[in-house]
């Protein structure tokens, strides 16, 4: 035994010597040899600029070091055209930006028409139904994919990774509102679980994945689709219970009352109480036909002027999915300017994690990442999409634009991150940021030129779940 250990020790010793004195032996083709490591070491010039950057990065957040304060000087927070929007909402620690942005496009009109000081819809109400619908969609996919290999099928694995996540798109908000209606915030307020959804999601996902196991087990034993759907209903009973315990039970009816602004006598005018269902509230009080809005995107890695569809981008199983026309960024900009000038708040999708200053700016001009690192990070929009450097991650609302010499210079954005972030909840986007990181916009089809509307007469090209314009 001792001789064996001695031989092993000698073997290790000579192996180490080989690595030290024969760098070429340290790695095979494509590996990092000792010589390659030495080349990399010599490539770093430890000059004053590099030393300063190392010191700064060791003690500060990157974001605080890359803000170019000189570039930001003299840029006034003034906008030539603004929507009369009031109030900032807060999605808190949940992925409901798309939902908040959707109902926030409806708020200015209802505040103006009813002469309200403020108003907010309940996103907790929509959240409940979104989770239930996504759970049903997931279980239907488990029935559809029941004969796929659990270890080898990529689509099945994709669904299992996030069975009913928080994220969404404009079309999903429309589907939910048209099916379930809307309620004011007081009818189903936010609570601890809606504000921080990860703990509820952990329980929900666990039950759904167990449900997938139960469905696949029954399928393997020869169960017919009708029997699998019976099993699905039992699973959804548990899902409904989980959602009700976490978010509360959504109201079937509620009392609608409001106070208008103070009149000439200095007193606000109170409305008569009225019992409504959520769908009645949507039809009678909100009074907006969401079906008239169509979805435009700018994805330069796909041909322009074409109609596309992403079937996985939906909450409802019986929804057609997200359908969009791919148009140049100049078209998105033109339609956004026109909408703001009409006084309309406009939902849009963008990659909010790029080039932003937490004080309230979305501006590549103010974000000196290359200067800090001394590295070229440049990629165009199509390249960033294709190589997964960028994708639509967040939905917000345009409520203002600053026009000079007929061209937009910057945009006023209403976010759903509360008043503590940005400039009391508002963000200023430069026009260059619009070009690089805005991807989607909803527009009233009655306000669009015929060639754009005609794109929606095409047969849509179905994009797979792994397409760069939609990922999770």
C-alpha positions in Angstrom: 0.0 0.0 0.0 2.8 2.4 0.9 4.7 1.6 -2.4 1.5 2.3 -4.3 1.0 5.7 -2.6 4.7 6.6 -3.3 4.3 5.8 -6.9 1.2 7.9 -7.1 2.9 10.8 -5.4 5.8 10.6 -7.9 3.4 10.5 -10.8 1.6 13.7 -9.6 5.0 15.4 -9.1 6.1 14.7 -12.7 2.7 15.8 -14.0 3.1 19.1 -12.3 6.5 19.5 -13.7 5.2 18.9 -17.1 2.6 21.7 -16.6 5.2 24.1 -15.3 8.0 23.6 -17.8 6.1 22.4 -20.8 3.1 24.8 -21.1 2.1 23.3 -24.5 1.2 20.1 -22.6 -1.1 21.9 -20.2 -4.1 22.0 -22.6 -5.2 20.3 -25.8 -6.3 22.0 -28.9 -8.5 24.9 -28.0 -7.6 24.8 -24.3 -5.9 27.6 -22.4 -2.2 26.6 -22.2 0.4 28.1 -20.0 1.7 30.1 -22.9 -1.8 31.4 -23.7 -2.3 32.5 -20.1 1.1 34.3 -20.2 0.0 36.1 -23.4 -3.2 37.2 -21.7 -1.3 38.4 -18.6 1.1 40.5 -20.7 -1.8 42.0 -22.6 -3.1 43.9 -19.6 -1.2 47.2 -19.3 -1.3 48.2 -15.7 -1.2 51.9 -16.5 -2.8 54.7 -14.4 -6.1 54.4 -16.1 -6.3 50.6 -15.5 -5.3 51.0 -11.8 -7.9 53.7 -11.3 -10.6 51.5 -12.8 -9.6 48.6 -10.6 -9.7 50.8 -7.5 -13.1 52.3 -8.5 -14.7 49.0 -9.3 -13.6 47.4 -6.1 -15.5 49.9 -4.1 -18.5 51.0 -6.2 -21.4 49.7 -8.2 -20.7 49.6 -12.0 -23.8 51.7 -12.7 -22.6 54.6 -10.5 -19.2 54.7 -12.4 -20.5 54.7 -16.0 -22.9 57.6 -15.8 -21.4 60.5 -17.9 -22.5 63.5 -15.8 -21.0 65.9 -18.3 -23.1 64.5 -21.2 -26.2 64.9 -19.1 -25.7 68.6 -18.3 -28.0 71.0 -20.1 -30.6 68.4 -21.0 -33.8 69.9 -19.7 -36.7 67.7 -18.5 -39.1 69.6 -20.8 -41.6 68.0 -23.2 -43.5 69.8 -25.9 -46.4 67.4 -25.8 -47.8 65.6 -22.7 -50.7 63.3 -21.9 -52.7 64.4 -18.8 -51.7 61.3 -16.7 -51.9 61.2 -12.9 -50.5 58.8 -10.4 -47.7 56.2 -10.4 -48.4 52.5 -9.8 -46.1 49.9 -8.3 -45.8 46.3 -9.5 -43.3 45.8 -6.6 -41.4 42.4 -6.7 -43.6 40.8 -9.4 -43.3 40.4 -13.1 -46.6 42.2 -13.9 -45.2 45.2 -15.9 -47.2 44.3 -19.0 -50.4 44.2 -16.9 -49.8 47.5 -15.1 -48.8 49.2 -18.4 -52.0 47.9 -20.1 -54.4 49.3 -17.5 -52.4 52.4 -17.1 -53.1 53.3 -20.7 -56.8 53.3 -19.8 -56.5 55.5 -16.7 -56.1 59.0 -18.2 -59.4 58.7 -20.1 -61.4 57.5 -17.2 -59.9 60.2 -14.8 -60.7 62.9 -17.3 -64.2 61.8 -18.1 -65.3 61.3 -14.5 -63.2 64.2 -13.2 -61.3 62.2 -10.7 -58.4 63.3 -8.6 -56.8 59.8 -9.0 -57.8 56.3 -10.0 -56.2 52.9 -10.1 -57.3 49.5 -11.5 -56.8 46.3 -9.5 -53.9 44.3 -11.1 -54.3 41.8 -8.3 -57.7 40.9 -9.8 -56.2 40.3 -13.3 -53.2 38.5 -11.7 -55.5 35.9 -10.2 -57.1 35.1 -13.6 -53.8 35.2 -15.4 -52.3 32.6 -13.1 -55.3 30.4 -13.4 -55.4 30.6 -17.2 -51.7 30.0 -17.5 -52.0 27.0 -15.3 -54.7 25.6 -17.6 -52.6 26.3 -20.6 -49.6 24.5 -19.0 -51.7 21.4 -18.2 -53.1 21.3 -21.7 -49.6 21.4 -23.1 -48.7 18.5 -20.7 -51.6 16.5 -22.3 -50.5 17.5 -25.8 -46.9 16.6 -25.1 -47.6 13.5 -22.9 -45.8 11.1 -25.3 -42.7 13.2 -25.5 -39.4 12.2 -23.8 -39.0 13.8 -20.5 -35.2 13.9 -20.8 -34.8 14.6 -24.6 -37.6 16.8 -25.7 -36.6 20.5 -25.6 -40.1 21.9 -25.9 -41.4 19.9 -23.0 -38.4 21.0 -20.9 -39.1 24.6 -21.8 -42.7 24.4 -20.5 -41.6 22.7 -17.3 -39.0 25.4 -16.6 -41.6 28.0 -15.8 -45.2 26.6 -15.8 -47.1 29.8 -15.1 -44.7 32.7 -14.8 -45.6 36.4 -14.1 -44.5 37.8 -17.5 -46.8 38.7 -20.4 -47.6 40.9 -23.4 -50.3 43.3 -24.5 -52.4 40.6 -26.2 -52.5 38.7 -22.9 -53.9 41.7 -21.0 -56.5 42.2 -23.7 -57.6 38.6 -23.6 -57.9 38.7 -19.8 -59.8 42.0 -19.7 -62.3 41.0 -22.4 -63.0 37.7 -20.6 -62.9 38.7 -17.0 -63.4 42.5 -17.1 -61.8 45.0 -14.7 -62.3 46.2 -11.1 -61.0 49.3 -9.3 -58.2 48.8 -6.8 -60.4 48.9 -3.8 -62.5 45.9 -5.0 -59.4 43.6 -4.8 -56.4 45.4 -3.3 -52.8 44.4 -3.6 -51.5 42.2 -0.8 -48.2 40.8 0.4 -48.2 37.9 -2.1 -49.2 39.9 -5.1 -46.4 42.4 -4.3 -43.8 39.6 -4.0 -45.0 36.7 -6.1 -42.0 34.3 -5.8 -43.2 32.4 -2.8 -46.7 31.9 -4.3 -45.1 30.9 -7.6 -42.9 28.3 -5.8 -46.0 26.5 -4.4 -47.9 26.9 -7.7 -45.1 25.6 -9.8 -44.6 22.6 -7.5 -48.2 21.7 -7.8 -48.3 22.1 -11.6 -45.1 20.0 -12.1 -46.7 17.3 -9.9 -49.8 17.7 -12.1 -47.6 17.1 -15.2 -46.3 13.9 -13.5 -49.8 12.8 -12.8 -51.0 13.4 -16.4 -48.0 11.7 -17.9 -48.3 8.7 -15.6 -52.0 8.3 -16.6 -51.1 8.7 -20.2 -48.4 6.0 -19.9 -51.0 3.7 -18.5 -53.3 4.2 -21.5 -55.7 6.9 -20.3 -57.7 8.6 -23.0 -57.6 12.4 -23.5 -61.0 12.8 -21.8 -59.6 11.0 -18.7 -56.6 13.3 -18.7 -58.8 16.3 -18.8 -60.7 15.0 -15.8 -57.4 14.8 -14.0 -56.6 18.3 -15.2 -59.8 19.6 -13.5 -58.8 18.1 -10.2 -55.3 19.7 -10.4 -56.9 23.1 -11.2 -59.0 22.8 -8.1 -55.8 22.8 -6.1 -54.4 25.7 -8.3 -57.6 27.7 -7.6 -57.1 27.1 -3.8 -53.4 28.2 -3.9 -54.3 31.4 -5.8 -57.3 32.2 -3.5 -55.2 31.7 -0.4 -52.4 33.9 -1.7 -54.3 36.6 -3.7 -57.8 36.5 -2.3 -61.0 35.5 -4.1 -61.8 37.7 -7.1 -65.2 39.5 -6.7 -68.1 38.4 -8.9 -69.7 41.7 -8.1 -68.7 44.9 -6.3 -70.1 48.3 -5.4 -68.9 51.1 -7.7 -68.7 54.6 -6.2 -66.5 57.5 -6.9 -66.0 61.2 -6.1 -65.5 63.8 -8.8 -63.3 66.9 -8.3 -64.5 69.7 -6.2 -67.2 71.9 -7.8 -67.9 75.6 -7.5 -69.2 75.1 -4.0 -65.8 73.6 -3.0 -67.3 70.1 -2.4 -66.6 67.0 -4.4 -69.6 65.3 -6.1 -70.2 61.7 -5.0 -71.8 59.2 -7.4 -74.7 57.0 -6.5 -73.6 53.4 -5.6 -74.1 50.8 -8.2 -73.6 47.0 -8.0 -71.6 45.8 -11.1 -69.9 42.7 -12.3 -66.3 43.2 -13.5 -67.4 42.8 -17.1 -70.1 45.4 -16.7 -67.6 47.8 -15.2 -65.4 47.3 -18.2 -68.2 47.9 -20.7 -70.1 50.7 -18.9 -67.4 52.6 -17.1 -64.1 52.0 -18.9 -65.7 52.0 -22.3 -62.7 51.3 -24.4 -62.6 48.8 -27.2 -59.3 47.1 -26.8 -59.8 45.1 -29.9 -59.2 48.1 -32.0 -55.5 48.2 -31.0 -52.9 46.2 -33.0 -49.4 45.2 -32.1 -46.4 46.5 -34.0 -42.9 45.4 -33.5 -39.4 46.3 -34.7 -37.3 43.1 -34.9 -34.6 43.8 -37.5 -33.5 40.1 -37.5 -36.8 39.3 -39.3 -38.0 40.7 -42.7 -40.0 43.9 -42.4 -43.6 44.2 -43.6 -44.5 40.6 -42.5 -47.0 39.2 -40.0 -45.7 37.0 -37.3 -47.2 35.0 -34.5 -45.7 33.5 -31.3 -48.2 30.8 -30.1 -46.6 30.4 -26.6 -47.1 34.1 -25.9 -50.6 33.8 -24.4 -52.4 33.1 -21.1 -55.5 31.6 -22.5 -55.4 28.2 -24.1 -57.9 29.2 -26.7 -56.1 32.4 -27.6 -54.4 32.7 -31.0 -51.2 34.0 -29.3 -49.3 37.2 -29.9 -49.6 38.4 -33.5 -47.6 41.3 -34.7 -46.5 43.2 -37.8 -42.8 43.8 -38.2 -42.2 47.4 -39.2 -39.2 49.8 -39.2 -38.4 51.7 -36.0 -39.2 55.0 -37.8 -42.8 53.8 -38.2 -43.1 53.0 -34.5 -41.7 56.4 -33.6 -44.1 58.2 -36.0 -47.2 56.4 -34.6 -46.0 57.1 -31.0 -45.6 60.8 -31.6 -49.1 61.0 -33.2 -50.7 59.1 -30.3 -49.2 61.4 -27.6 -50.2 64.4 -29.6 -53.8 63.1 -29.5 -53.5 62.8 -25.8 -53.3 59.0 -25.7 -51.1 57.0 -23.3 -49.4 54.3 -25.3 -48.2 50.8 -24.1 -44.8 49.9 -25.4 -42.3 47.1 -24.9 -38.5 47.6 -24.5 -35.3 46.2 -23.0 -35.3 48.3 -19.8 -32.1 46.9 -18.4 -29.9 48.6 -21.1 -28.2 52.0 -20.6 -30.3 53.4 -17.8 -29.6 55.7 -14.9 -31.7 54.9 -11.8 -32.3 58.7 -11.3 -34.7 58.5 -14.2 -32.8 58.4 -17.6 -32.9 55.9 -20.4 -30.0 57.2 -22.5 -27.0 55.5 -24.2 -25.4 58.9 -24.4 -25.1 59.1 -20.6 -23.8 55.5 -20.1 -20.0 55.3 -20.6 -19.4 51.5 -20.3 -16.8 51.4 -23.0 -14.9 54.3 -21.4 -14.8 52.5 -18.0 -13.6 49.2 -19.4 -11.7 50.3 -22.4 -13.5 47.6 -24.4 -15.6 47.9 -27.6 -19.1 46.6 -26.8 -20.8 47.8 -30.0 -23.5 45.7 -31.7 -26.4 46.8 -33.8 -30.0 46.0 -32.8 -30.3 42.9 -35.0 -27.0 41.5 -33.6 -28.1 42.1 -30.0 -31.3 40.2 -30.6 -29.7 37.4 -32.5 -26.9 36.8 -29.9 -29.3 37.2 -26.9 -27.7 40.4 -25.7 -31.1 42.1 -25.8 -34.8 41.3 -26.0 -38.1 42.9 -24.9 -38.0 42.6 -21.1 -40.4 45.3 -19.8 -43.6 47.2 -20.7 -44.1 50.9 -19.9 -46.3 53.7 -21.1 -45.4 56.8 -23.3 -47.1 59.9 -21.9 -45.0 62.6 -23.4 -42.6 63.6 -26.2 -40.3 66.6 -26.9 -40.4 67.7 -30.5 -37.8 70.1 -32.0 -37.6 71.0 -35.7 -40.2 68.3 -36.4 -38.3 65.5 -34.8 -38.5 63.9 -31.4 -35.6 64.5 -29.1 -36.8 62.6 -25.9 -39.8 60.8 -24.5 -41.6 60.9 -21.2 -42.3 57.4 -19.8 -44.6 56.3 -17.0 -43.2 53.2 -15.3 -44.7 50.9 -12.7 -41.8 50.8 -10.2 -43.3 53.2 -7.7 -42.4 56.8 -7.0 -39.1 55.9 -5.3 -37.4 55.0 -8.5 -36.7 57.3 -11.5 -37.9 60.9 -11.2 -40.8 60.3 -8.9 -41.8 57.3 -11.0 -41.3 59.0 -14.4 -38.4 58.3 -16.8 -36.9 60.3 -19.6 -35.9 58.4 -22.7 -33.6 59.8 -25.3 -34.6 59.3 -28.9 -31.4 57.3 -29.5 -32.5 54.9 -26.7 -35.9 54.5 -28.5 -34.0 53.5 -31.7 -31.9 50.9 -30.0 -34.1 49.3 -27.3 -37.8 49.9 -28.0 -39.3 46.9 -29.7 -43.1 47.0 -29.6 -46.0 49.5 -29.6 -49.7 49.2 -29.6 -51.6 51.5 -32.0 -55.2 52.2 -32.7 -55.7 50.6 -36.2 -58.1 53.4 -37.2 -55.1 55.8 -36.9 -52.8 53.7 -39.1 -52.1 54.0 -42.9 -53.7 51.3 -45.0 -50.4 49.5 -45.9 -49.7 48.8 -42.2 -53.3 47.6 -41.6 -53.1 45.4 -44.7 -50.1 43.5 -43.2 -52.6 41.9 -40.7 -54.4 40.3 -43.7 -51.4 38.1 -44.3 -51.2 34.5 -43.0 -48.9 34.8 -40.0 -45.5 33.2 -39.9 -45.3 31.1 -36.7 -42.2 31.7 -34.7 -40.9 29.0 -32.4 -40.8 29.3 -28.6 -37.0 29.9 -28.8 -37.1 32.8 -31.2 -35.0 35.8 -29.9 -38.0 38.2 -29.9 -39.6 36.1 -27.2 -37.7 34.3 -24.5 -37.9 33.5 -20.8 
